[in-house]
Amino acid sequence: MAESSISVNHDQFSCPVCLDLLKDPVTVPCGHSFCMVCINGCCDQEDQRGIYSCPQCRETFTPRPVLRRNNMLAEVVEKLKKNTELQAASPAPHYAGAGDVECDFCTGRKLRAIKTCLMCLASFCEAHLKPHYEVPALKKHKLVTQLHGKICSQHDRLIEIYCRTDQSYICQLCAMEEHKDHNTISAKLERTIKQNHLKEIHEKLQHKIQEKQKKLQELKQTVNTLKLSAQAAVEDSERIFTELIRSIEKKRSEVTELIRDQEKAELSGAEELLEKLQQEMADLKRRHTELEQLSHTEDHIHFLQSFQSLCVSSGSEDSPSITVHQHSSFDGVRKSLSELKERLEEFCREEFRKIPPHDEAVQILPVGPKSNREDFMQYFFRLTLDPNTAHRSLILSENDRMVERSKEDQPYSDHPERFKIHYQVLSKESVCGRCYWEAEWSGARYVYISVSYKEISRKGGGNKCWFGGNSESWSLQCYPSLSFYHNNIKTYLSAPPSSRIGVYLDHSAGLLSFYSVSDTMTLLYALNTTFTQPLYAGFRVGGTVRLCDKV
């Protein structure tokens, strides 16, 4: 079978430590390859620390990795060497040009040097470099791609010492003469020290990157939560305004019907009088005609007989005076509606002033074992219960502000959001931003006061459906014992049961806290988490729960 040809780069198979082609290549756990001698030398320097690292990517290993020769890579390197030798024998020599390093062993026109030996202090072209690959003694020499900057200009010696005093790189003779009283160290040892320092900097940067990444994720989550909260607020406002418009439309129809009824009643009386008046006018016109005709008759007997009867009929009493009020009947309606409009506009202005500005919305209310109730009441949120979510055995009353457990099912419609098994109900309004509300319970076999995502399951009877039994809800058990539930994990609380519970939520800050409310507020339980969706207040009822008004 013909051998396939693969194009490779010489530098791809160079050792990152000695920069030469790999000799006895080995691969460390991170995947990088080195000469066996080079990587062992690096590991020897790290034996005291007991933590070993890759010289190329700085990944650490513990314990010291066991190194074995990579036979496949060694075969590839050998083939690359042969290809290099064949290329060196090619008839197209690369002569040294401007800026190139000349081969020190070429005679006549100099070829371009491709390697410099730090031991020989000479540069070699491809042909003259061949002994360094073949002669055992020369194989130990260290070859670099260029010697520029590595030879002392004063002593023509290899630079291998670092002067810390002058922060300069010098040769052995410089260290013995001009720098003999200076703080000097071998370049190799200084590299090791700097390499360790570099590793520390790298680890600190990595730690900072991880912290920034964490903050970035938190910020993205916060942005997503804010968007969801804003969308929920928009949906709630649309629903509230739609209900308000529907209510106003209903009142408008009622007022119109009232005006029409009043118009009908008054027109009925006026039309009766109008008909009577028209009849009287017709009678008067008829008698007037008869009298006119009588006045022109020439028959005296007929005149006298008719005159007597006509005078008797014309003596009837006049009808009572009729007064019609054209506008006064509806002035009261107009005045009442005008006053209602002004009061409604003023009410809207006052309520909109209560909406906190943006700079207040980023404040976080401190939470402690003892809290001031007045601080929380500024965030009081008036909740109502959603009849479409209530279990059929729950009775809602007091304008959907109270829920009571019943022994009989109620005639509720079969709504898809209704809880089928558990005796639970959700609020109509979502509780986003910063909200505070209070609930009072009595006569209970059990009571759970909760917050939940709207997507919580409604049909089943398992953990996925009851408040606190899943990752979508958080619930405080108020009776018979005081406990907190989330994701079906129960946390026992040592405080005594309380019949009035205050709940404070800061959605964007991920803060949820429950309080016992009496003369003072006592913290029962608080948690910090990340809410990814709008929340709704929820109640699991075995007695009676009433949402408290702001007092």
C-alpha positions as CSV (number, residue, x, y, z in Angstrom):
1,M,0.0,0.0,0.0
2,A,1.3,3.4,-0.9
3,E,2.3,5.6,2.0
4,S,0.1,8.6,2.4
5,S,1.8,12.0,2.5
6,I,0.9,14.4,5.4
7,S,2.0,18.0,5.4
8,V,3.3,19.0,8.8
9,N,5.1,22.0,10.3
10,H,8.5,21.6,11.9
11,D,7.4,23.8,14.9
12,Q,4.4,21.6,15.6
13,F,6.8,18.9,16.8
14,S,9.1,21.2,18.8
15,C,9.5,20.8,22.5
16,P,8.1,24.0,24.3
17,V,11.0,23.8,26.7
18,C,14.1,23.4,24.5
19,L,12.4,24.6,21.3
20,D,14.0,21.7,19.4
21,L,12.4,18.7,17.8
22,L,11.0,16.3,20.3
23,K,13.5,13.7,21.7
24,D,11.9,10.7,23.3
25,P,8.6,12.5,23.3
26,V,6.2,12.0,26.3
27,T,2.8,13.4,26.8
28,V,1.6,14.8,30.1
29,P,-2.1,14.4,31.3
30,C,-3.2,17.8,29.8
31,G,-2.2,16.6,26.4
32,H,1.0,18.6,25.7
33,S,4.2,16.8,24.6
34,F,7.8,17.4,25.7
35,C,11.2,15.8,25.5
36,M,11.6,13.2,28.2
37,V,14.7,15.0,29.6
38,C,13.1,18.4,29.5
39,I,9.8,17.5,31.3
40,N,11.7,15.5,34.0
41,G,13.9,18.5,34.6
42,C,10.9,20.7,35.2
43,C,9.3,18.1,37.5
44,D,12.5,17.8,39.5
45,Q,12.3,21.6,40.3
46,E,8.8,21.1,41.6
47,D,9.4,18.1,43.8
48,Q,9.7,20.2,47.0
49,R,6.2,21.7,46.4
50,G,4.6,18.4,45.6
51,I,2.5,20.1,42.9
52,Y,3.5,19.7,39.3
53,S,2.4,21.7,36.3
54,C,2.6,21.7,32.6
55,P,5.2,24.3,31.4
56,Q,3.0,25.2,28.5
57,C,-0.6,25.6,29.9
58,R,0.3,25.6,33.7
59,E,-2.3,22.9,34.5
60,T,-1.3,21.3,37.8
61,F,-1.0,17.6,38.6
62,T,-0.9,15.7,41.8
63,P,1.0,13.3,42.3
64,R,3.9,13.6,39.8
65,P,2.7,12.1,36.5
66,V,4.2,8.9,35.3
67,L,5.9,9.6,32.0
68,R,6.2,7.0,29.2
69,R,7.6,7.4,25.7
70,N,5.0,8.2,23.1
71,N,6.0,5.7,20.4
72,M,3.7,7.0,17.7
73,L,4.8,10.5,18.2
74,A,8.4,9.4,18.1
75,E,7.9,7.7,14.8
76,V,6.3,10.9,13.4
77,V,9.3,13.0,14.6
78,E,11.8,10.6,13.0
79,K,10.0,10.8,9.7
80,L,10.0,14.6,10.0
81,K,13.8,14.5,10.6
82,K,14.2,12.5,7.4
83,N,12.1,14.9,5.5
84,T,14.2,17.7,7.0
85,E,17.3,16.0,5.8
86,L,15.9,15.5,2.3
87,Q,14.9,19.2,2.2
88,A,18.4,20.1,3.3
89,A,19.7,18.3,0.2
90,S,17.4,20.2,-2.1
91,P,19.0,22.1,-4.9
92,A,17.5,25.4,-3.9
93,P,19.8,26.8,-1.1
94,H,18.6,29.7,1.1
95,Y,21.3,32.3,1.0
96,A,21.5,34.8,3.8
97,G,20.0,38.1,3.0
98,A,19.5,41.4,4.8
99,G,18.6,40.8,8.4
100,D,19.4,37.1,8.2
101,V,21.9,35.3,10.4
102,E,24.7,33.8,8.3
103,C,26.0,30.3,8.8
104,D,29.4,30.4,10.5
105,F,30.7,27.3,8.7
106,C,29.8,28.2,5.1
107,T,32.6,29.2,2.8
108,G,32.0,31.6,-0.1
109,R,28.5,32.8,-0.2
110,K,26.9,32.3,3.2
111,L,23.7,30.3,3.6
112,R,21.0,31.4,6.0
113,A,21.4,29.9,9.5
114,I,18.4,28.1,10.9
115,K,19.8,27.2,14.3
116,T,22.3,28.6,16.8
117,C,24.1,26.4,19.3
118,L,24.4,27.9,22.7
119,M,27.3,25.5,23.5
120,C,29.3,26.1,20.3
121,L,28.3,29.8,20.1
122,A,27.9,29.4,16.4
123,S,25.0,29.4,13.9
124,F,24.4,26.7,11.3
125,C,22.6,26.3,8.1
126,E,20.6,23.1,7.4
127,A,23.6,21.2,6.0
128,H,26.1,22.2,8.7
129,L,23.5,21.6,11.5
130,K,23.3,17.9,10.5
131,P,26.1,16.8,12.9
132,H,24.1,18.1,15.9
133,Y,21.4,15.6,15.0
134,E,23.7,12.7,14.4
135,V,26.9,13.0,16.6
136,P,26.0,11.7,20.1
137,A,28.2,14.4,21.8
138,L,26.6,17.2,19.8
139,K,23.1,15.9,20.4
140,K,23.4,17.2,24.0
141,H,23.9,20.8,22.8
142,K,21.1,23.2,23.1
143,L,19.9,24.7,19.8
144,V,17.8,27.9,19.5
145,T,16.3,29.6,16.5
146,Q,18.5,32.8,16.9
147,L,21.3,34.0,19.1
148,H,20.5,37.7,18.9
149,G,20.3,39.1,22.5
150,K,21.8,36.0,24.1
151,I,25.5,36.9,23.7
152,C,27.3,39.5,25.9
153,S,28.5,42.3,23.6
154,Q,31.4,43.0,25.9
155,H,32.8,39.5,26.5
156,D,31.3,37.6,23.7
157,R,30.0,35.0,26.2
158,L,26.6,33.4,26.6
159,I,24.2,35.5,28.7
160,E,22.9,33.2,31.5
161,I,22.8,35.3,34.6
162,Y,20.3,37.9,35.8
163,C,21.5,40.9,37.9
164,R,18.7,41.9,40.2
165,T,20.5,45.0,41.3
166,D,20.6,46.5,37.8
167,Q,17.7,44.4,36.4
168,S,19.9,43.3,33.5
169,Y,21.1,40.1,31.8
170,I,24.8,39.4,31.9
171,C,27.4,36.7,31.3
172,Q,29.7,34.9,33.8
173,L,32.6,37.4,33.3
174,C,30.2,40.4,33.9
175,A,29.2,38.7,37.2
176,M,32.8,38.4,38.2
177,E,33.8,41.9,37.2
178,E,31.3,44.8,37.0
179,H,28.6,43.0,38.9
180,K,30.6,41.2,41.5
181,D,29.0,43.0,44.5
182,H,25.5,42.9,43.0
183,N,22.6,40.5,43.7
184,T,22.9,38.0,40.9
185,I,21.1,34.8,40.1
186,S,21.1,32.3,37.3
187,A,18.7,33.1,34.6
188,K,17.2,29.6,34.9
189,L,16.6,30.0,38.6
190,E,15.2,33.5,38.1
191,R,12.9,32.0,35.4
192,T,11.7,29.4,37.9
193,I,11.0,32.0,40.5
194,K,9.2,34.3,38.0
195,Q,7.4,31.2,36.6
196,N,6.0,30.5,40.1
197,H,5.0,34.1,40.5
198,L,3.4,34.0,37.0
199,K,1.5,30.9,38.2
200,E,0.2,32.8,41.2
201,I,-0.9,35.7,39.0
202,H,-2.5,33.2,36.6
203,E,-4.4,31.5,39.5
204,K,-5.6,34.9,40.8
205,L,-6.7,35.9,37.3
206,Q,-8.5,32.6,36.9
207,H,-10.2,33.1,40.3
208,K,-11.2,36.6,39.3
209,I,-12.5,35.3,35.9
210,Q,-14.6,32.7,37.8
211,E,-16.0,35.4,40.1
212,K,-16.8,37.6,37.2
213,Q,-18.4,34.7,35.4
214,K,-20.6,34.0,38.5
215,K,-21.6,37.7,38.8
216,L,-22.3,37.7,35.0
217,Q,-24.6,34.7,35.4
218,E,-26.3,36.3,38.4
219,L,-26.7,39.6,36.5
220,K,-28.2,37.7,33.5
221,Q,-30.6,35.9,35.9
222,T,-31.5,39.3,37.5
223,V,-32.1,40.8,34.0
224,N,-34.3,37.9,33.1
225,T,-36.2,38.1,36.4
226,L,-36.8,41.8,35.9
227,K,-38.1,41.2,32.4
228,L,-40.5,38.5,33.7
229,S,-41.5,40.8,36.6
230,A,-42.2,43.7,34.2
231,Q,-44.2,41.4,31.9
232,A,-46.2,40.1,34.8
233,A,-46.8,43.7,36.0
234,V,-47.9,44.7,32.5
235,E,-50.3,41.7,32.3
236,D,-51.7,42.5,35.8
237,S,-52.2,46.2,34.8
238,E,-53.9,45.2,31.6
239,R,-56.2,42.9,33.5
240,I,-57.0,45.5,36.2
241,F,-57.6,48.3,33.6
242,T,-59.8,45.9,31.5
243,E,-61.9,45.0,34.6
244,L,-62.0,48.7,35.5
245,I,-63.2,49.7,32.0
246,R,-65.7,46.8,32.0
247,S,-67.0,48.0,35.4
248,I,-67.3,51.6,34.1
249,E,-69.0,50.4,30.9
250,K,-71.5,48.5,33.1
251,K,-72.1,51.6,35.2
252,R,-72.5,53.7,32.1
253,S,-75.2,51.3,30.8
254,E,-76.9,51.4,34.1
255,V,-77.0,55.2,34.2
256,T,-78.2,55.4,30.6
257,E,-81.0,52.9,31.5
258,L,-81.9,55.0,34.6
259,I,-82.1,58.2,32.5
260,R,-84.3,56.4,29.9
261,D,-86.6,55.1,32.6
262,Q,-86.9,58.5,34.1
263,E,-87.5,60.0,30.6
264,K,-90.2,57.4,30.0
265,A,-92.0,58.1,33.3
266,E,-92.0,61.8,32.8
267,L,-93.0,61.6,29.1
268,S,-95.9,59.3,30.0
269,G,-97.5,62.0,32.2
270,A,-96.7,64.7,29.7
271,E,-98.2,62.8,26.8
272,E,-101.4,62.2,28.8
273,L,-101.7,65.9,29.5
274,L,-100.9,66.6,25.8
275,E,-103.7,64.4,24.6
276,K,-106.2,65.9,27.0
277,L,-105.1,69.4,26.0
278,Q,-105.5,68.6,22.3
279,Q,-109.0,67.2,22.9
280,E,-110.0,70.3,24.8
281,M,-108.6,72.5,22.0
282,A,-110.7,70.5,19.4
283,D,-113.9,71.0,21.5
284,L,-113.2,74.7,21.8
285,K,-112.7,75.1,18.1
286,R,-115.9,73.1,17.4
287,R,-118.0,75.4,19.7
288,H,-116.3,78.4,18.2
289,T,-117.4,77.3,14.8
290,E,-120.9,76.6,16.0
291,L,-121.2,80.1,17.6
292,E,-119.9,81.7,14.5
293,Q,-122.5,79.9,12.4
294,L,-125.3,80.8,14.9
295,S,-124.4,84.5,14.8
296,H,-125.2,84.6,11.1
297,T,-128.5,82.7,11.2
298,E,-131.7,84.7,10.2
299,D,-134.1,82.4,12.1
300,H,-134.8,84.1,15.4
301,I,-136.4,81.0,17.0
302,H,-133.5,78.8,16.0
303,F,-131.0,81.3,17.2
304,L,-132.7,81.6,20.7
305,Q,-133.0,77.8,21.0
306,S,-129.4,77.1,20.0
307,F,-127.9,79.9,22.0
308,Q,-129.2,78.5,25.2
309,S,-127.7,75.1,24.6
310,L,-124.4,76.5,23.4
311,C,-124.0,78.8,26.4
312,V,-124.6,75.9,28.8
313,S,-121.9,73.7,27.1
314,S,-119.4,76.6,26.9
315,G,-119.5,77.1,30.6
316,S,-117.2,74.2,31.5
317,E,-114.3,74.9,33.8
318,D,-110.8,75.4,32.3
319,S,-108.2,72.6,32.7
320,P,-105.5,73.1,35.3
321,S,-102.3,74.9,34.3
322,I,-99.5,72.6,33.0
323,T,-95.8,73.2,33.7
324,V,-93.1,71.3,31.8
325,H,-89.5,71.4,33.2
326,Q,-87.3,71.0,30.1
327,H,-83.9,70.5,31.8
328,S,-84.1,70.3,35.6
329,S,-85.1,66.6,35.6
330,F,-81.6,65.5,34.5
331,D,-79.4,68.2,36.0
332,G,-78.8,66.1,39.1
333,V,-77.5,63.2,36.9
334,R,-75.2,65.5,35.0
335,K,-73.9,67.0,38.2
336,S,-73.3,63.6,39.9
337,L,-71.4,62.3,36.9
338,S,-69.3,65.4,36.7
339,E,-68.4,65.1,40.3
340,L,-67.7,61.3,39.9
341,K,-65.3,62.1,37.0
342,E,-63.4,64.7,39.1
343,R,-63.2,62.3,42.1
344,L,-62.0,59.4,40.0
345,E,-59.3,61.5,38.3
346,E,-58.1,62.8,41.6
347,F,-58.1,59.3,43.1
348,C,-56.0,58.0,40.1
349,R,-53.5,60.9,40.6
350,E,-53.2,60.1,44.3
351,E,-52.7,56.3,43.7
352,F,-50.2,56.8,40.9
353,R,-48.1,59.0,43.3
354,K,-47.8,56.0,45.6
355,I,-46.0,53.9,42.9
356,P,-42.3,54.0,44.0
357,P,-39.8,55.6,41.5
358,H,-37.0,53.6,40.0
359,D,-34.3,54.7,42.5
360,E,-36.4,53.5,45.4
361,A,-37.0,50.1,43.8
362,V,-33.4,49.1,44.1
363,Q,-33.3,49.6,47.9
364,I,-33.3,46.5,50.1
365,L,-35.3,46.4,53.3
366,P,-33.2,45.1,56.2
367,V,-34.5,41.9,57.7
368,G,-33.8,41.1,61.4
369,P,-35.2,39.0,64.3
370,K,-37.2,42.1,65.4
371,S,-38.5,44.4,62.8
372,N,-40.5,47.6,62.6
373,R,-43.9,46.9,61.1
374,E,-44.2,50.5,59.8
375,D,-41.2,49.9,57.6
376,F,-43.0,47.0,56.0
377,M,-46.4,48.6,55.7
378,Q,-45.1,51.1,53.1
379,Y,-44.9,48.1,50.8
380,F,-48.3,46.7,51.7
381,F,-50.0,45.0,48.8
382,R,-53.7,44.3,48.8
383,L,-54.3,40.8,47.5
384,T,-57.5,39.1,46.4
385,L,-58.0,35.4,45.9
386,D,-58.6,33.9,42.5
387,P,-61.9,31.9,42.4
388,N,-60.7,30.1,39.2
389,T,-57.9,28.4,41.3
390,A,-59.8,27.5,44.4
391,H,-60.5,23.9,45.2
392,R,-64.2,23.0,45.1
393,S,-64.3,22.5,48.9
394,L,-63.1,26.1,49.5
395,I,-65.6,29.0,50.0
396,L,-64.4,32.5,49.1
397,S,-66.1,35.5,50.7
398,E,-65.6,39.1,51.7
399,N,-64.9,40.2,48.1
400,D,-62.5,37.2,47.6
401,R,-60.4,38.2,50.7
402,M,-61.4,35.3,52.9
403,V,-61.3,31.5,52.3
404,E,-62.9,28.8,54.4
405,R,-62.8,25.0,54.2
406,S,-66.2,23.5,53.6
407,K,-67.5,19.9,53.9
408,E,-69.4,20.3,50.6
409,D,-68.2,21.0,47.1
410,Q,-69.1,24.4,45.7
411,P,-70.6,24.8,42.2
412,Y,-67.5,26.1,40.6
413,S,-66.9,25.9,36.9
414,D,-64.4,23.3,35.6
415,H,-61.5,25.7,35.2
416,P,-58.1,24.4,34.0
417,E,-56.3,26.5,36.8
418,R,-58.4,25.0,39.6
419,F,-56.6,22.7,42.2
420,K,-58.2,19.3,41.9
421,I,-56.9,17.4,45.0
422,H,-55.2,19.7,47.5
423,Y,-57.3,22.4,49.3
424,Q,-55.4,25.3,47.9
425,V,-56.0,28.7,46.3
426,L,-53.8,31.3,44.6
427,S,-54.0,35.1,44.5
428,K,-55.3,36.9,41.4
429,E,-52.3,39.3,41.5
430,S,-48.7,38.4,41.1
431,V,-46.4,39.6,43.9
432,C,-43.3,41.1,42.2
433,G,-40.9,43.8,43.2
434,R,-41.2,44.5,46.9
435,C,-44.5,43.4,48.5
436,Y,-45.8,42.9,52.1
437,W,-49.1,41.3,53.1
438,E,-50.6,39.8,56.2
439,A,-53.0,36.8,56.7
440,E,-54.9,35.7,59.8
441,W,-56.1,32.2,60.3
442,S,-58.4,30.4,62.8
443,G,-60.2,27.1,63.4
444,A,-57.7,25.1,61.4
445,R,-56.6,21.5,61.2
446,Y,-53.7,22.8,59.1
447,V,-52.7,26.1,57.4
448,Y,-49.9,26.8,55.0
449,I,-49.1,30.3,53.8
450,S,-47.0,30.2,50.7
451,V,-45.7,31.8,47.5
452,S,-45.6,29.9,44.3
453,Y,-45.0,30.1,40.5
454,K,-48.2,30.1,38.5
455,E,-47.0,27.0,36.6
456,I,-47.3,24.8,39.6
457,S,-49.3,21.6,38.7
458,R,-53.0,21.6,39.6
459,K,-54.4,18.1,38.8
460,G,-52.3,15.6,40.8
461,G,-52.1,14.8,44.5
462,G,-48.3,14.3,44.7
463,N,-45.5,16.6,45.8
464,K,-45.6,18.5,42.5
465,C,-49.0,20.0,43.4
466,W,-48.9,21.0,47.0
467,F,-47.3,24.2,48.2
468,G,-43.8,23.5,49.5
469,G,-43.6,20.0,48.0
470,N,-41.6,21.1,44.9
471,S,-39.1,23.5,43.5
472,E,-41.8,25.9,42.3
473,S,-43.2,26.9,45.7
474,W,-42.1,28.0,49.2
475,S,-44.5,27.4,52.2
476,L,-44.7,28.2,55.9
477,Q,-46.8,25.6,57.9
478,C,-48.5,27.6,60.6
479,Y,-50.4,24.8,62.3
480,P,-50.3,22.3,64.0
481,S,-46.5,22.9,64.1
482,L,-44.4,25.7,62.7
483,S,-42.2,24.5,59.8
484,F,-40.9,25.6,56.5
485,Y,-41.2,23.6,53.3
486,H,-39.4,23.8,49.9
487,N,-38.8,21.1,47.4
488,N,-40.4,18.7,49.9
489,I,-37.6,19.4,52.4
490,K,-39.0,20.3,55.9
491,T,-37.2,22.7,58.2
492,Y,-38.5,22.7,61.8
493,L,-38.9,26.1,63.5
494,S,-38.7,26.6,67.2
495,A,-41.0,29.6,67.5
496,P,-44.6,29.1,68.8
497,P,-47.5,29.2,66.3
498,S,-48.9,32.6,65.5
499,S,-52.4,33.3,64.2
500,R,-51.3,36.4,62.2
501,I,-48.5,36.0,59.7
502,G,-46.8,38.8,57.8
503,V,-45.0,37.9,54.5
504,Y,-42.3,40.2,52.9
505,L,-41.0,39.6,49.4
506,D,-38.2,41.4,47.6
507,H,-38.4,39.5,44.2
508,S,-35.4,41.0,42.5
509,A,-33.2,40.6,45.6
510,G,-34.4,37.0,46.1
511,L,-35.5,37.7,49.7
512,L,-38.5,36.0,51.3
513,S,-39.3,36.3,55.0
514,F,-42.2,35.3,57.3
515,Y,-43.1,37.1,60.5
516,S,-45.3,36.6,63.5
517,V,-47.3,39.8,63.9
518,S,-48.7,41.0,67.2
519,D,-47.6,44.2,69.0
520,T,-44.2,43.6,67.4
521,M,-42.9,41.7,64.4
522,T,-40.9,38.5,65.1
523,L,-39.0,36.9,62.3
524,L,-40.0,33.2,61.9
525,Y,-38.0,32.3,58.8
526,A,-36.1,34.1,56.0
527,L,-34.3,32.8,52.9
528,N,-32.2,34.2,50.1
529,T,-32.6,32.6,46.7
530,T,-33.1,33.4,43.0
531,F,-36.7,33.7,41.7
532,T,-36.9,33.1,38.0
533,Q,-40.6,33.7,37.5
534,P,-43.3,36.0,38.9
535,L,-44.7,34.7,42.2
536,Y,-48.3,34.5,43.5
537,A,-49.5,34.2,47.1
538,G,-50.9,30.8,47.9
539,F,-52.9,29.3,50.8
540,R,-53.4,25.6,51.8
541,V,-56.5,25.7,54.1
542,G,-57.9,23.4,56.6
543,G,-59.9,26.1,58.4
544,T,-60.3,29.8,57.7
545,V,-57.8,32.3,56.4
546,R,-58.5,36.0,55.9
547,L,-56.3,38.5,54.2
548,C,-55.8,41.5,56.5
549,D,-56.4,45.1,55.5
550,K,-53.9,47.9,55.9
551,V,-54.3,49.4,59.3
